[in-house]
Amino acid sequence: MNAKAQGCLQAGSLGFGESVIMGVAGTAPAYSIEIATSTVIATSGIFSPASILVCGLIMFGIAFAFINLNKAIANAGTSYAWVSTIFGRTLGFFAGWALLVLCCIFMVSAMIPAANATLLIFKPELMNNVHYVTIIAALWLTAVSAIVVKGIKLTSYAQVVMTTIEGLILLTILIAGFIVFPHAPERVFSWNWFSPFNFSPRFFANGALVAIFFYYGWDVTMNLSEETKDPNRIPGRGAFWAMIFLIFFFTIFIVITLLGLSGAEIKHYNTNIIFAIAEKLFGATWGYVAIIAVLLSTVGTVETQMLQFTRTLFAKARDGAIHPRYSKLHHKWRTPHVAILFIWITGLVLLFFSSYLPTINVILQDSITAIGFQICFYLGLTALACGWYYRDMLRSTVWSAITHVIWPTLSGLFLFFIAIYSIPTFDMITNIVGIGGIVIGVVPLIINRKNIWSAKEPLTDPLSRTGADDHASKEDLIE
C-alpha cells in the first residue's frame, strides 16, 4: 500500500527555527545534564570536557551522514529508508527496528523522572509512593500523546514554549556559574581539560558511550522532513545548527560542574546536578526552578521520541515492511494516529507493570545504559550507508570527500567499536535490553515477509526520486 493511497503527512508545516528547536529539544539538554553528568565525570574525571567535545565531533560525522542522505531523499523513516535503499531491506528493517525499540524504552523510562520532578515541585512527600509516581507518569504520557496526535503545528508550538523556558533557566545558571565559581573554584580551570591526548583508548572508551548519550535525539529533525518546508534542505540546516549549539552547551556545562561542585557533591547529588548548581548559586528556591527546567526538558524529549517512533513506524508501514495499519493518517490532523495510539497504550502498560513487577522496573532503570548500544547500531549503520553511497565523491573536492565519506564512515566505525567494546562491561539485564531488543526484531521481520502486505519491489534509488538537481545536492552541504 503506497503513500498516495494512504495520504501524506502535513507537508510544509515546520520552518528552519522550529527544526533547530526540535533538534535541540530531541537531546533534552537539561535532562541529559541531570542524568548523565555525574556518570561521565566518574569515568572521565577532569577530562570530561574533552570526552564531550570529541564525542560531539564524532556525532557531527553522523549528522553529516543524515544531512547528506536527507538531501538525496527526505523520508520520515530516515535510517530505515536510507539503509534499506543502500544496504538492502533486511539491514534497513533492523536499523528502523533499533530506533523503534530504543524510542519506546527511553520514552517510558523518562516518564518516571518527569513524574518525580512533578511531585518534587507540588507534593514532595509523595515522591516515594510508587502508585502516585505511576499515575503522574501516565498522565504526562497521555498529555504528550494528545498533543502529538493533534498535529505537528501544535506539537511544534508546545516544543517551542517548553524549550524557550528551559533555555532561559539554563542560560541564567550558566552565566551566574561563570561569574561566581571561578573566584573560589573546586578545581582550578585548565585548558588541558579539553585535550583528547590525555586519553588512552581504554580510558576514552569507558566514558564515550555515556558522552554519546548526551547527543542522542537531534535526528528527530530528519524524521519530520516530510512535514517541513523545503524538506531536503531545512531539516539538515536545523540539525547542523542544533549540533553546533549542543556541542558548546554540553561542554560549557561540564566545565561549570567541575568548577562549582566537589567530587563529594557530584557523587551526593548524582542525578540532580542542575539542582545542586542552582542551589549553590542562588539558594533553595532556584534549585526548584532548575527542577522545572528538567521537567520541561524531560517532557520535551518524550514528545520528540514519540515523533521519531511514530514517523518511523509510519514509514515502515507505508513501504509494506510492517502491517499497513500503522501508516493510516487522521483525516483532519494528518498524523499517524494509529501509531500514536499504539505507543500510548504500550507506554501505559509498561508503566503500570513497572510499578508492580520489580523486574520490569529494573529493566527500565537500566535502559539508559542499554539503549546506548541501540543508538550506536542505528546511527553507525546510517553513517556507513552514507559513506558507501557517496564513495565516488572521494575523487571530488577534499571537503566533499571529508563530509560525505570520510567523516561519516569513521564516525560510524567508532560507534560500532564503542558498542562492541561495551558488551563485556554490561550486566546481563543491560545486555538483554540492549542486544536482545534488536535481535527480537527477527520475529516481526519473518512474520511480515510471510504476509501479503510485504513490499514486493525494492526501494528506488534516492537520487531517482528527487528530480533534476540531484547531482547538485551531492556537491552542496549546507547553503
Buried (B, 14 or more C-beta within 10 A) or exposed (E): BEBEEBBEBBBEBBBBEBBBBBBBBBBBBBBBBBBBBBBBBBBBBBBBBBBBBBBBBBBBBBBBBBBBBBBBBBBBBBBBBBBBBBBEBBBBBBBBBBBBBBBBBBBBBBBBBBBBBBBBEEEEEBBEEEEBBBBBBBBBBEBBBEBBBBBBBBBBEBBBEBBEBBBEBBEBBBEBBBEBBEEEEBBEEEEEBBBEEBBEEEBBBBBBBBBBBBBBBBBBBBBBBBBBBBBBBBBBBBBBBBBBBBBEBBBBBBBBBBBBBEBEBBEEBBBBBBBBBBBBBBEEEBBBBBBBBBBBBBBBBBBBBBBBBBBBBBBBBBBBBBBBEBBBBBEEBBBBBBBBBBBBEBBBEBBBBBBEEEEBBEBBEBBBBBBBBBBBBBBBBBBBBBBBBBEEBBEBEEEBBBBBBBBBBBBBBBBBBBBEBBEEEBEEBBBBBBBEBBEEBEEBBEEBEEEEBBBEEEBEBBBEBBEEEBEEBBEEBEE
